[in-house]
Amino acid sequence: MCAVVLCRKVLGLFVGLGVLSGLSYSQDLTYAKDQVKTLTSSEFHGRGYVKKGDEIAAHYLANEFTKFKLQKFGRDYYQHYEFPINTFPGAMSVNIDGKELFPGIDFLVSPQSSGVHGTFHIETIDSTIFKANFKITDLVNKDFSGKFILLDSVGWNRGALRKQAFEMVYLNMIKAAGIFLVSDNPLIHSVSENNSDFCSLVIRRTAIKKHPRTLKIKIQSREIEHKAVNVIGFIPGESDTFLVISAHYDHLGMMGKNTYFPGANDNASGTAMLLDLAKRFSLTSDRPKYSTAFMLFSGEEAGLLGSAYYTENSLFPLNKIKMLVNLDMMGTGSGGVTVFNGSTYPREYCKLDSLNKSLRLNIALRSKGISKASDHYLFYLKKVPVLFFNCTGNEVGYHITGDKYDALPFTVYENLFKLIDAYLKSF
């Protein structure tokens, strides 16, 4: 059956069942914005692994679940698990030739970096090494002991010799005190489960002069075994089959004592929409046909760890999930909304497309295939039907200190809420 015919049939089914008539929305943009503002405040420390940021967030979210009278699968809303993570809880100072650099703006510490303390000579390796008499062995035999290496690959082409030279520099790093890469691109942070026992940084090119000489640095890192929780509640329906709404509430946390990554779009916005949906569902007087579970995962930024744990330790059989809707980065939308796995489940995407048109929501929907980038993917691997909603646009950056509440335009939030709400009611 062609897609157009299928969508028309789906739309006709909605009209016949009355899904499109009398839709009552309890969407509350003010509530959602308040949640994003709260979750991105300094008291939550970036919802990461320093100062118990994600734990503070988990307790706050559980209290919201309590307000909505969501039911628990156990004695509380928490699912406990642990994982190793490299953290930067203390000193974070980088000074080059007397100029103090600002963490998160002028430089980032690589997520797997170890700590370091001292003053070091800077050895610059860039494209100027490729002279007529250049030999790879010159790099292999060079003594970098006690030095910090500035590695600038601008002007290095993809030729075999230069690629080999680049690799040789890395192989020889063990002799150095550390390394920093110079970047012309926005500084994007991440987290790592492991500490590499080697200090490495990324520095913005405009933050340093062309040939820096001296680095004074003090960075503290600590690899810990982190205790985390998923926050999960549900509203019982007539059936023990579930619709699941998921989002991750964690973010990157702290880089040093004073710098934190707010994670407004990623993913306080998705967390806020989940809470907004939980609020709406909790106010419904009619018992839904299907039970509805609300799953807020931790550990997503460290490698989808919370959802990975859940899918191996599910609170009810995974084959009882009729559909999982995952929400990640709901605060923008000037570029429309991408529905990942939409092409995997064309009938479900047709439902969304038909609802979008019939309700005159005017969302620029885009169907794409499988994405491995968020928590839905672990469920997909377990044969659970999933759709992953992701707003697109250039309004805010990704994994930067500037991903703040006041940078979010919430371009399509209200209409996307209505679409997801109507879609869930279509089951």
SEKOLLO-477547 format. One record per residue: x, y, z of N, C-alpha, C in turn; residue in three letters. Coordinates in steps of 0.02 Angstrom, whole numbers, plus 50000, padded with zeros to 5 digits. Layout:
% SEKOLLO-477547
X_Y_Z_X_Y_Z_X_Y_Z_ALA
...
% end
This chain:
% SEKOLLO-477547
50043_49940_50000_50000_50000_50000_50044_50062_50000_MET
50031_50110_49956_50073_50170_49953_50062_50211_50016_CYS
50112_50254_50031_50111_50293_50093_50051_50340_50096_ALA
50034_50371_50039_49978_50419_50039_49913_50385_50056_VAL
49900_50327_50023_49839_50289_50037_49836_50267_50109_VAL
49893_50244_50134_49897_50221_50204_49880_50278_50251_LEU
49909_50336_50240_49895_50393_50284_49823_50414_50282_CYS
49792_50412_50222_49721_50429_50217_49678_50380_50257_ARG
49696_50316_50253_49658_50266_50290_49666_50276_50365_LYS
49727_50291_50386_49740_50304_50457_49700_50364_50481_VAL
49700_50418_50440_49663_50478_50458_49589_50463_50463_LEU
49563_50424_50415_49492_50405_50417_49476_50367_50479_GLY
49521_50324_50500_49511_50285_50561_49507_50331_50622_LEU
49551_50381_50625_49550_50429_50681_49484_50465_50685_PHE
49460_50489_50626_49397_50526_50625_49340_50482_50648_VAL
49341_50419_50623_49287_50372_50641_49287_50356_50715_GLY
49345_50355_50745_49350_50339_50817_49342_50401_50861_LEU
49339_50459_50829_49331_50520_50868_49395_50544_50900_GLY
49453_50518_50876_49516_50539_50906_49530_50613_50894_VAL
49505_50639_50836_49520_50708_50820_49468_50757_50846_LEU
49416_50732_50877_49364_50776_50902_49368_50780_50978_SER
49357_50839_51003_49354_50848_51076_49420_50837_51110_GLY
49477_50848_51074_49542_50840_51106_49550_50894_51159_LEU
49567_50873_51219_49574_50919_51275_49646_50920_51297_SER
49680_50976_51287_49751_50980_51303_49761_51013_51371_TYR
49804_50983_51410_49823_51013_51473_49895_51036_51470_SER
49920_51044_51408_49989_51067_51399_49999_51134_51434_GLN
50056_51140_51468_50069_51199_51508_50140_51222_51494_ASP
50147_51269_51447_50214_51292_51428_50248_51327_51487_LEU
50210_51362_51527_50240_51395_51585_50270_51344_51632_THR
50233_51290_51645_50259_51237_51688_50322_51207_51658_TYR
50322_51193_51593_50380_51163_51561_50441_51209_51565_ALA
50431_51273_51553_50486_51320_51558_50513_51324_51628_LYS
50469_51322_51677_50491_51323_51747_50534_51262_51763_ASP
50516_51205_51734_50556_51144_51747_50625_51150_51716_GLN
50629_51175_51656_50694_51185_51624_50736_51234_51663_VAL
50705_51289_51685_50741_51339_51723_50768_51310_51788_LYS
50728_51269_51821_50749_51238_51884_50806_51188_51873_THR
50796_51144_51825_50845_51090_51813_50913_51116_51789_LEU
50913_51175_51759_50976_51203_51734_51009_51252_51782_THR
50979_51262_51840_51007_51309_51889_51070_51280_51920_SER
51109_51324_51950_51174_51303_51978_51166_51253_52034_SER
51109_51252_52066_51098_51205_52122_51098_51132_52099_GLU
51090_51121_52033_51089_51053_52007_51156_51034_51976_PHE
51204_51080_51976_51274_51066_51956_51280_51030_51889_HIS
51237_51046_51842_51240_51016_51776_51215_50944_51774_GLY
51181_50922_51827_51150_50855_51830_51200_50800_51812_ARG
51261_50807_51837_51314_50759_51823_51339_50724_51885_GLY
51404_50712_51888_51433_50665_51935_51473_50699_51990_TYR
51479_50765_51987_51513_50804_52038_51459_50838_52081_VAL
51471_50840_52146_51425_50871_52194_51355_50839_52192_LYS
51352_50777_52170_51290_50738_52168_51236_50772_52127_LYS
51256_50802_52071_51209_50839_52030_51151_50797_52005_GLY
51166_50738_51979_51111_50696_51953_51068_50669_52009_ASP
51097_50659_52067_51058_50635_52125_51008_50689_52148_GLU
51031_50751_52149_50987_50806_52167_50929_50811_52118_ILE
50946_50803_52053_50894_50805_52001_50845_50747_52009_ALA
50871_50688_52024_50827_50629_52032_50777_50639_52088_ALA
50799_50666_52144_50753_50678_52200_50700_50729_52181_HIS
50721_50780_52146_50673_50832_52124_50621_50801_52078_TYR
50643_50760_52030_50597_50730_51982_50549_50681_52015_LEU
50575_50644_52064_50532_50598_52101_50477_50636_52139_ALA
50494_50694_52164_50444_50736_52198_50390_50759_52149_ASN
50409_50774_52087_50360_50792_52037_50314_50733_52022_GLU
50343_50673_52018_50302_50613_52007_50252_50604_52065_PHE
50275_50619_52125_50231_50614_52183_50172_50662_52178_THR
50186_50723_52155_50133_50773_52147_50079_50748_52099_LYS
50101_50711_52047_50054_50687_51997_50024_50620_52016_PHE
50042_50595_52075_50016_50532_52101_50029_50472_52054_LYS
50088_50474_52022_50107_50416_51982_50120_50357_52028_LEU
50104_50298_52005_50115_50239_52045_50187_50215_52037_GLN
50209_50176_52087_50278_50150_52088_50278_50076_52071_LYS
50334_50054_52041_50342_49983_52028_50369_49947_52089_PHE
50399_49984_52135_50425_49956_52197_50408_50001_52254_GLY
50454_50007_52302_50440_50049_52360_50449_50124_52344_ARG
50486_50139_52290_50495_50209_52270_50502_50212_52194_ASP
50518_50271_52168_50523_50280_52096_50592_50263_52068_TYR
50638_50240_52110_50707_50234_52090_50726_50163_52068_TYR
50768_50160_52016_50801_50098_51997_50876_50112_52002_GLN
50909_50079_52049_50979_50093_52066_51028_50052_52024_HIS
51083_50082_52006_51138_50046_51974_51202_50088_51981_TYR
51259_50063_51959_51323_50098_51966_51362_50094_51901_GLU
51407_50142_51893_51454_50139_51836_51515_50182_51852_PHE
51572_50166_51821_51632_50208_51831_51628_50271_51788_PRO
51656_50325_51812_51656_50387_51773_51716_50429_51794_ILE
51746_50462_51746_51801_50508_51760_51773_50578_51773_ASN
51793_50608_51828_51764_50673_51848_51819_50725_51859_THR
51798_50788_51860_51844_50844_51871_51815_50888_51926_PHE
51824_50866_51989_51789_50898_52045_51823_50958_52075_PRO
51887_50970_52059_51924_51022_52095_51955_51075_52051_GLY
52022_51081_52057_52058_51134_52023_52049_51129_51947_ALA
52045_51188_51915_52037_51190_51842_52067_51256_51818_MET
52134_51258_51813_52168_51319_51796_52217_51306_51738_SER
52212_51346_51686_52258_51341_51629_52281_51412_51612_VAL
52346_51423_51615_52375_51489_51601_52430_51480_51549_ASN
52423_51515_51492_52472_51509_51439_52505_51577_51428_ILE
52571_51579_51439_52610_51641_51431_52579_51699_51471_ASP
52556_51684_51532_52530_51734_51576_52457_51751_51567_GLY
52423_51719_51519_52352_51731_51506_52311_51674_51535_LYS
52267_51691_51581_52223_51641_51611_52165_51626_51563_GLU
52154_51562_51550_52101_51541_51504_52040_51520_51544_LEU
51981_51530_51513_51919_51514_51547_51894_51445_51527_PHE
51883_51400_51576_51859_51333_51560_51790_51335_51529_PRO
51780_51293_51479_51716_51290_51445_51708_51341_51390_GLY
51750_51393_51391_51747_51446_51340_51811_51446_51299_ILE
51869_51449_51333_51933_51449_51298_51962_51379_51290_ASP
51944_51334_51336_51971_51266_51333_51924_51217_51364_PHE
51934_51155_51346_51900_51098_51377_51952_51046_51395_LEU
51941_51012_51450_51982_50955_51468_51951_50894_51434_VAL
51991_50854_51400_51965_50794_51369_51934_50750_51422_SER
51877_50718_51408_51840_50682_51460_51879_50626_51493_PRO
51926_50595_51458_51964_50540_51487_52030_50564_51517_GLN
52040_50629_51521_52104_50657_51543_52118_50643_51616_SER
52182_50636_51632_52203_50633_51702_52217_50704_51725_SER
52232_50712_51789_52250_50776_51816_52324_50791_51806_GLY
52342_50854_51816_52413_50875_51809_52422_50940_51847_VAL
52483_50952_51870_52499_51012_51908_52571_51031_51895_HIS
52582_51092_51869_52651_51114_51858_52657_51166_51804_GLY
52718_51185_51790_52735_51232_51737_52776_51196_51685_THR
52757_51202_51621_52789_51161_51568_52805_51203_51507_PHE
52859_51184_51473_52875_51213_51409_52829_51183_51356_HIS
52806_51224_51309_52762_51202_51256_52802_51186_51193_ILE
52794_51127_51168_52826_51106_51105_52771_51103_51051_GLU
52777_51146_51001_52727_51150_50948_52745_51103_50890_THR
52696_51063_50871_52704_51020_50812_52647_51037_50764_ILE
52665_51065_50708_52615_51082_50658_52641_51066_50589_ASP
52610_51093_50537_52628_51073_50468_52697_51097_50448_SER
52728_51141_50488_52795_51165_50470_52848_51111_50476_THR
52832_51054_50508_52881_51000_50514_52894_50966_50447_ILE
52848_50975_50400_52854_50940_50336_52899_50979_50288_PHE
52963_50972_50300_53013_51004_50257_53042_50951_50211_LYS
53085_50973_50166_53113_50928_50116_53151_50870_50147_ALA
53183_50882_50204_53222_50829_50236_53185_50795_50294_ASN
53118_50802_50295_53079_50773_50350_53084_50696_50350_PHE
53093_50669_50410_53094_50596_50419_53049_50577_50478_LYS
53010_50524_50467_52966_50500_50520_53005_50484_50583_ILE
53064_50457_50576_53104_50437_50634_53122_50496_50678_THR
53121_50556_50650_53136_50615_50691_53083_50624_50745_ASP
53020_50606_50729_52967_50611_50778_52970_50553_50827_LEU
52986_50494_50802_52989_50435_50845_53043_50443_50898_VAL
53099_50472_50879_53156_50475_50924_53157_50539_50966_ASN
53111_50585_50952_53113_50649_50988_53092_50639_51061_LYS
53127_50672_51105_53113_50667_51177_53066_50724_51198_ASP
53004_50704_51215_52955_50753_51237_52948_50755_51314_PHE
52993_50724_51348_52988_50718_51421_52980_50786_51455_SER
52929_50790_51499_52919_50851_51538_52892_50909_51499_GLY
52870_50898_51436_52843_50952_51395_52769_50941_51381_LYS
52735_50996_51367_52666_50992_51342_52670_51003_51267_PHE
52637_50960_51230_52639_50965_51157_52576_51000_51131_ILE
52587_51052_51092_52532_51084_51056_52530_51052_50987_LEU
52476_51018_50973_52469_50982_50909_52418_51019_50866_LEU
52441_51047_50812_52398_51085_50767_52400_51053_50699_ASP
52344_51022_50679_52343_50983_50617_52319_51024_50557_SER
52307_51089_50566_52287_51131_50509_52341_51130_50456_VAL
52322_51117_50395_52371_51114_50340_52399_51045_50328_GLY
52381_50997_50371_52403_50928_50360_52353_50896_50312_TRP
52377_50874_50255_52331_50840_50209_52325_50766_50227_ASN
52289_50730_50188_52276_50659_50203_52327_50612_50172_ARG
52382_50639_50149_52433_50597_50120_52458_50545_50169_GLY
52482_50489_50144_52503_50433_50186_52558_50454_50234_ALA
52606_50493_50210_52663_50513_50252_52639_50556_50310_LEU
52596_50603_50296_52574_50648_50348_52528_50613_50397_ARG
52487_50567_50373_52444_50527_50417_52488_50486_50464_LYS
52541_50457_50437_52586_50417_50478_52622_50461_50529_GLN
52641_50522_50508_52674_50567_50554_52628_50585_50613_ALA
52565_50599_50597_52516_50615_50648_52510_50559_50698_PHE
52508_50497_50674_52502_50439_50717_52565_50431_50760_GLU
52623_50446_50731_52686_50439_50767_52689_50488_50826_MET
52661_50548_50816_52659_50596_50870_52620_50567_50929_VAL
52562_50538_50914_52521_50508_50967_52556_50450_51001_TYR
52590_50409_50962_52626_50352_50991_52681_50374_51039_LEU
52707_50433_51027_52763_50457_51066_52740_50500_51125_ASN
52675_50508_51134_52649_50552_51186_52666_50529_51256_MET
52677_50465_51265_52687_50439_51332_52746_50473_51368_ILE
52791_50501_51329_52849_50534_51359_52832_50605_51381_LYS
52777_50632_51357_52760_50702_51370_52721_50709_51434_ALA
52718_50771_51459_52677_50786_51517_52604_50791_51499_ALA
52591_50806_51435_52521_50811_51412_52519_50839_51342_GLY
52459_50849_51317_52450_50873_51249_52389_50917_51246_ILE
52392_50969_51203_52330_51004_51189_52323_51015_51114_PHE
52262_51004_51090_52245_51013_51021_52216_51082_51012_LEU
52232_51114_50957_52205_51179_50941_52145_51170_50895_VAL
52090_51204_50911_52028_51194_50873_52001_51260_50847_SER
51977_51258_50785_51941_51314_50755_51866_51305_50762_ASP
51845_51249_50788_51774_51232_50793_51749_51246_50864_ASN
51682_51249_50872_51655_51257_50940_51679_51202_50986_PRO
51691_51219_51049_51715_51170_51097_51657_51129_51124_LEU
51655_51066_51107_51600_51021_51126_51626_50971_51177_ILE
51595_50970_51235_51618_50927_51289_51581_50860_51289_HIS
51608_50811_51325_51575_50747_51335_51603_50718_51400_SER
51583_50657_51415_51607_50623_51476_51634_50555_51458_VAL
51674_50527_51502_51705_50462_51489_51704_50420_51552_SER
51696_50356_51542_51697_50309_51599_51767_50298_51626_GLU
51818_50313_51585_51887_50294_51603_51934_50353_51607_ASN
51985_50346_51649_52039_50394_51655_52100_50365_51618_ASN
52128_50404_51571_52182_50378_51529_52252_50385_51559_SER
52257_50416_51618_52322_50428_51649_52366_50474_51607_ASP
52334_50516_51568_52371_50563_51525_52328_50626_51518_PHE
52358_50684_51526_52320_50746_51523_52314_50771_51451_CYS
52254_50787_51430_52244_50814_51363_52190_50867_51364_SER
52199_50919_51325_52153_50975_51321_52137_50992_51249_LEU
52082_51028_51239_52067_51059_51175_52061_51134_51189_VAL
52098_51174_51150_52100_51246_51162_52076_51283_51099_ILE
52036_51333_51110_52011_51374_51055_52069_51416_51026_ARG
52076_51415_50960_52134_51447_50928_52139_51521_50947_ARG
52083_51555_50949_52085_51627_50963_52103_51644_51035_THR
52108_51593_51077_52124_51605_51148_52199_51608_51161_ALA
52240_51589_51112_52312_51588_51121_52347_51621_51062_ILE
52409_51642_51073_52448_51670_51017_52476_51613_50975_LYS
52506_51630_50919_52524_51580_50869_52577_51531_50895_LYS
52626_51555_50929_52680_51510_50953_52688_51517_51029_HIS
52643_51488_51068_52647_51494_51141_52709_51458_51168_PRO
52732_51480_51225_52794_51453_51252_52785_51415_51318_ARG
52746_51444_51364_52744_51416_51432_52673_51403_51454_THR
52662_51345_51483_52597_51325_51510_52603_51315_51585_LEU
52561_51351_51622_52554_51339_51693_52485_51309_51703_LYS
52482_51250_51732_52419_51213_51732_52408_51178_51799_ILE
52344_51176_51820_52325_51137_51879_52255_51110_51867_LYS
52252_51045_51857_52188_51011_51845_52183_50950_51889_ILE
52127_50943_51922_52115_50884_51964_52064_50840_51929_GLN
52080_50776_51924_52032_50727_51899_52027_50669_51947_SER
51970_50634_51945_51960_50578_51989_51912_50529_51957_ARG
51933_50467_51949_51889_50415_51924_51852_50384_51983_GLU
51786_50382_51979_51746_50359_52035_51697_50304_52012_ILE
51671_50267_52059_51616_50221_52046_51553_50258_52067_GLU
51515_50277_52018_51459_50323_52029_51394_50284_52039_HIS
51357_50304_52090_51291_50274_52103_51238_50318_52071_LYS
51198_50288_52028_51148_50325_51990_51080_50292_51997_ALA
51028_50328_51976_50960_50300_51977_50923_50321_51914_VAL
50882_50276_51888_50830_50293_51841_50768_50310_51883_ASN
50728_50358_51860_50668_50379_51896_50608_50358_51854_VAL
50566_50313_51882_50514_50281_51842_50449_50277_51881_ILE
50395_50298_51849_50328_50291_51878_50279_50275_51823_GLY
50216_50260_51842_50167_50243_51791_50096_50259_51813_PHE
50053_50262_51763_49981_50269_51773_49949_50205_51748_ILE
49914_50168_51790_49885_50104_51769_49827_50114_51720_PRO
49822_50069_51672_49766_50069_51625_49724_50007_51633_GLY
49680_49997_51585_49638_49938_51586_49678_49875_51568_GLU
49735_49885_51534_49775_49829_51511_49844_49831_51545_SER
49877_49773_51549_49945_49772_51575_49996_49785_51519_ASP
49971_49804_51460_50015_49826_51406_50029_49901_51416_THR
50091_49921_51400_50113_49989_51416_50128_50031_51354_PHE
50111_50095_51358_50143_50147_51319_50197_50177_51363_LEU
50255_50190_51334_50311_50216_51374_50334_50283_51346_VAL
50342_50332_51390_50371_50396_51372_50438_50401_51409_ILE
50492_50414_51372_50558_50415_51403_50596_50479_51386_SER
50644_50496_51428_50690_50551_51417_50749_50540_51465_ALA
50806_50567_51448_50861_50565_51497_50866_50632_51532_HIS
50878_50629_51597_50879_50690_51637_50950_50712_51654_TYR
50999_50668_51643_51068_50685_51660_51099_50731_51608_ASP
51155_50763_51626_51195_50800_51578_51269_50793_51598_HIS
51311_50840_51577_51383_50831_51583_51411_50851_51650_LEU
51373_50889_51689_51396_50906_51756_51448_50961_51757_GLY
51497_50952_51802_51547_51004_51816_51613_50990_51780_MET
51648_51044_51764_51718_51040_51743_51757_51089_51786_MET
51779_51063_51844_51809_51106_51895_51757_51128_51946_GLY
51778_51171_51992_51734_51191_52047_51680_51240_52025_LYS
51692_51278_51972_51647_51333_51957_51611_51328_51890_ASN
51636_51287_51844_51606_51283_51777_51560_51223_51772_THR
51498_51235_51751_51453_51179_51741_51416_51188_51675_TYR
51392_51132_51649_51356_51129_51585_51282_51123_51600_PHE
51242_51175_51588_51172_51175_51610_51129_51123_51576_PRO
51142_51109_51511_51103_51058_51476_51029_51076_51470_GLY
51014_51137_51449_50944_51159_51444_50908_51121_51389_ALA
50935_51124_51328_50904_51087_51273_50917_51013_51281_ASN
50978_50996_51301_50999_50926_51308_51012_50910_51382_ASP
50964_50882_51420_50898_50868_51396_50847_50888_51449_ASN
50859_50947_51480_50808_50972_51526_50742_50983_51489_ALA
50747_51000_51424_50686_51013_51385_50646_50949_51374_SER
50680_50893_51359_50644_50830_51352_50616_50805_51417_GLY
50654_50816_51471_50630_50798_51538_50568_50838_51555_THR
50569_50903_51538_50511_50947_51552_50450_50924_51514_ALA
50458_50904_51451_50401_50881_51413_50373_50816_51441_MET
50417_50771_51463_50392_50710_51496_50352_50727_51558_LEU
50377_50773_51599_50339_50794_51659_50273_50826_51639_LEU
50274_50866_51587_50214_50899_51563_50162_50847_51541_ASP
50185_50795_51507_50140_50741_51486_50114_50701_51546_LEU
50159_50690_51594_50138_50654_51655_50084_50694_51692_ALA
50093_50759_51693_50044_50803_51725_49976_50798_51689_LYS
49978_50801_51622_49916_50796_51583_49881_50729_51594_ARG
49920_50675_51590_49890_50608_51598_49861_50599_51669_PHE
49894_50629_51718_49871_50620_51787_49806_50656_51800_SER
49790_50707_51759_49729_50745_51768_49669_50714_51731_LEU
49682_50662_51692_49629_50630_51654_49586_50588_51701_THR
49521_50599_51700_49476_50561_51744_49463_50491_51718_SER
49464_50483_51651_49451_50417_51622_49514_50374_51626_ASP
49503_50312_51645_49559_50265_51648_49580_50248_51577_ARG
49644_50255_51561_49666_50242_51492_49663_50167_51475_PRO
49658_50154_51410_49657_50084_51388_49722_50049_51406_LYS
49778_50084_51393_49843_50054_51408_49875_50089_51468_TYR
49912_50052_51506_49952_50083_51559_50005_50127_51526_SER
50025_50180_51562_50074_50227_51534_50132_50234_51584_THR
50192_50218_51561_50251_50223_51604_50292_50284_51583_ALA
50318_50318_51633_50361_50377_51623_50430_50360_51649_PHE
50479_50356_51603_50546_50334_51621_50597_50389_51609_MET
50628_50412_51662_50681_50462_51659_50748_50427_51673_LEU
50791_50425_51622_50853_50387_51628_50911_50432_51646_PHE
50956_50405_51686_51021_50436_51700_51073_50402_51656_SER
51135_50427_51660_51191_50393_51626_51189_50395_51550_GLY
51144_50433_51520_51140_50435_51447_51203_50465_51417_GLU
51227_50519_51447_51287_50553_51420_51350_50510_51427_GLU
51349_50463_51472_51407_50418_51481_51403_50357_51436_ALA
51351_50352_51394_51347_50296_51348_51282_50257_51353_GLY
51226_50291_51363_51160_50258_51367_51158_50206_51423_LEU
51191_50221_51478_51200_50171_51531_51135_50157_51570_LEU
51095_50209_51582_51033_50198_51619_50983_50156_51581_GLY
50975_50170_51517_50928_50130_51477_50956_50060_51465_SER
51023_50054_51459_51053_49988_51452_51039_49946_51513_ALA
51045_49977_51572_51031_49940_51633_50958_49920_51636_TYR
50914_49967_51618_50843_49952_51622_50824_49894_51576_TYR
50848_49894_51515_50827_49842_51468_50852_49773_51489_THR
50903_49771_51531_50925_49706_51558_50893_49690_51625_GLU
50859_49740_51654_50828_49731_51720_50759_49766_51720_ASN
50718_49750_51672_50655_49785_51663_50607_49772_51720_SER
50566_49822_51735_50518_49817_51790_50453_49783_51770_LEU
50444_49773_51706_50390_49732_51679_50415_49705_51612_PHE
50386_49652_51585_50412_49622_51524_50416_49671_51466_PRO
50473_49672_51432_50481_49718_51376_50431_49705_51320_LEU
50409_49643_51313_50360_49628_51260_50291_49654_51276_ASN
50283_49685_51336_50220_49718_51353_50220_49792_51334_LYS
50274_49815_51301_50276_49885_51279_50248_49888_51208_ILE
50193_49924_51200_50162_49931_51135_50199_49983_51092_LYS
50222_50036_51125_50261_50087_51090_50299_50128_51142_MET
50361_50144_51127_50401_50189_51169_50415_50252_51129_LEU
50401_50309_51160_50415_50375_51131_50470_50408_51171_VAL
50527_50421_51138_50585_50450_51172_50591_50524_51153_ASN
50604_50566_51204_50607_50638_51194_50676_50664_51212_LEU
50710_50693_51163_50777_50719_51175_50786_50784_51136_ASP
50798_50839_51172_50808_50906_51144_50743_50932_51113_MET
50699_50954_51156_50633_50979_51137_50628_51055_51139_MET
50683_51091_51151_50679_51162_51163_50689_51207_51103_GLY
50702_51177_51044_50713_51218_50984_50659_51202_50933_THR
50678_51194_50869_50628_51174_50820_50624_51217_50757_GLY
50668_51266_50749_50665_51307_50688_50679_51265_50626_SER
50714_51210_50635_50728_51165_50580_50679_51107_50576_GLY
50626_51110_50615_50576_51057_50615_50588_51005_50668_GLY
50555_50948_50660_50560_50893_50707_50575_50829_50669_VAL
50629_50796_50689_50647_50732_50659_50618_50675_50700_THR
50586_50628_50665_50559_50568_50698_50602_50510_50676_VAL
50650_50492_50718_50693_50435_50703_50653_50370_50713_PHE
50669_50321_50672_50632_50257_50668_50565_50266_50633_ASN
50552_50327_50608_50490_50338_50571_50486_50295_50509_GLY
50542_50287_50474_50542_50244_50415_50541_50170_50433_SER
50561_50155_50495_50558_50085_50518_50486_50065_50533_THR
50447_50113_50557_50376_50101_50573_50334_50151_50533_TYR
50326_50139_50468_50292_50188_50424_50220_50200_50444_PRO
50185_50149_50468_50116_50159_50488_50111_50208_50547_ARG
50156_50202_50594_50156_50247_50651_50174_50318_50629_GLU
50222_50323_50583_50239_50390_50559_50180_50421_50522_TYR
50142_50380_50485_50083_50405_50450_50031_50432_50499_CYS
50025_50398_50556_49980_50424_50608_50001_50495_50627_LYS
50066_50504_50640_50091_50569_50661_50080_50621_50607_LEU
50096_50603_50546_50088_50649_50490_50016_50670_50481_ASP
49970_50622_50487_49899_50637_50479_49874_50681_50536_SER
49895_50667_50596_49875_50708_50653_49902_50779_50647_LEU
49964_50784_50625_49995_50849_50616_49955_50893_50568_ASN
49932_50862_50514_49894_50899_50464_49823_50913_50487_LYS
49790_50863_50517_49721_50871_50536_49712_50921_50593_SER
49759_50923_50637_49756_50970_50693_49786_51038_50675_LEU
49810_51043_50613_49839_51106_50588_49895_51131_50633_ARG
49939_51085_50652_49994_51101_50696_50053_51131_50657_LEU
50056_51115_50593_50107_51145_50548_50179_51133_50571_ASN
50191_51074_50599_50259_51055_50617_50293_51026_50556_ILE
50354_51048_50543_50392_51020_50487_50421_50953_50509_ALA
50381_50900_50500_50403_50833_50520_50449_50803_50468_LEU
50496_50764_50492_50543_50729_50448_50552_50658_50473_ARG
50541_50609_50430_50550_50539_50449_50620_50516_50431_SER
50653_50483_50479_50719_50455_50466_50722_50384_50493_LYS
50778_50351_50479_50788_50282_50501_50812_50277_50572_GLY
50848_50225_50585_50871_50209_50653_50924_50258_50677_ILE
50919_50279_50739_50970_50320_50771_50995_50284_50833_SER
51061_50286_50843_51091_50255_50903_51105_50307_50957_LYS
51081_50369_50947_51105_50425_50986_51069_50437_51052_ALA
51018_50398_51068_50982_50410_51131_50953_50345_51158_SER
50918_50351_51215_50900_50291_51254_50853_50243_51218_ASP
50814_50267_51171_50768_50222_51135_50804_50164_51102_HIS
50868_50175_51084_50904_50125_51043_50912_50058_51079_TYR
50922_50060_51145_50930_49997_51182_50865_49958_51182_LEU
50808_49992_51182_50743_49959_51177_50733_49931_51107_PHE
50753_49969_51058_50748_49945_50988_50786_49880_50978_TYR
50845_49875_51009_50884_49814_51003_50849_49754_51035_LEU
50803_49768_51081_50764_49716_51114_50697_49704_51080_LYS
50691_49731_51018_50630_49720_50978_50569_49759_51004_LYS
50581_49811_51042_50526_49854_51065_50513_49907_51011_VAL
50451_49919_50991_50436_49973_50944_50452_50041_50975_PRO
50490_50082_50941_50511_50147_50968_50507_50201_50915_VAL
50492_50262_50938_50499_50322_50898_50538_50373_50939_LEU
50585_50406_50907_50629_50454_50941_50617_50523_50912_PHE
50592_50569_50953_50578_50638_50932_50637_50683_50950_PHE
50658_50722_50901_50716_50766_50911_50704_50831_50871_ASN
50701_50887_50906_50694_50951_50872_50760_50972_50843_CYS
50757_51005_50785_50818_51027_50753_50816_51103_50743_THR
50875_51131_50735_50882_51204_50726_50948_51227_50755_GLY
50966_51288_50740_51031_51316_50761_51025_51365_50818_ASN
50970_51361_50855_50959_51411_50908_51010_51407_50964_GLU
51030_51347_50983_51078_51340_51038_51130_51288_51018_VAL
51186_51289_51053_51239_51242_51040_51229_51176_51077_GLY
51273_51129_51062_51267_51061_51089_51326_51047_51134_TYR
51313_51025_51195_51365_51007_51244_51413_51066_51257_HIS
51384_51125_51265_51423_51184_51280_51396_51217_51343_ILE
51436_51261_51373_51413_51296_51433_51357_51346_51416_THR
51348_51362_51352_51297_51408_51332_51229_51377_51320_GLY
51222_51312_51332_51156_51279_51325_51116_51295_51388_ASP
51090_51357_51390_51057_51383_51449_50982_51393_51438_LYS
50947_51399_51493_50874_51408_51490_50855_51467_51447_TYR
50888_51525_51458_50866_51586_51423_50886_51586_51349_ASP
50921_51534_51326_50938_51529_51255_50886_51489_51216_ALA
50840_51456_51251_50791_51414_51218_50731_51453_51193_LEU
50712_51445_51130_50654_51480_51104_50589_51440_51110_PRO
50594_51375_51124_50535_51331_51127_50491_51340_51065_PHE
50524_51338_51007_50492_51356_50944_50430_51315_50929_THR
50435_51249_50937_50378_51206_50919_50351_51168_50979_VAL
50372_51187_51039_50356_51147_51099_50281_51135_51105_TYR
50241_51188_51102_50169_51181_51116_50135_51135_51065_GLU
50151_51145_51001_50119_51104_50950_50146_51032_50950_ASN
50210_51025_50966_50237_50957_50970_50206_50919_51028_LEU
50196_50953_51084_50162_50922_51141_50093_50897_51119_PHE
50056_50939_51084_49989_50921_51061_49991_50860_51015_LYS
50042_50859_50971_50048_50803_50925_50062_50738_50962_LEU
50110_50739_51008_50127_50679_51045_50069_50656_51089_ILE
50036_50705_51119_49977_50689_51160_49923_50655_51119_ASP
49908_50683_51060_49857_50653_51017_49879_50584_50991_ALA
49943_50579_50977_49969_50514_50953_49961_50460_51006_TYR
49977_50476_51068_49971_50426_51122_49897_50408_51134_LEU
49854_50456_51124_49782_50443_51133_49753_50402_51076_LYS
49790_50395_51021_49765_50358_50964_49768_50283_50974_SER
49803_50261_51026_49811_50188_51036_49749_50161_51073_PHE
% end
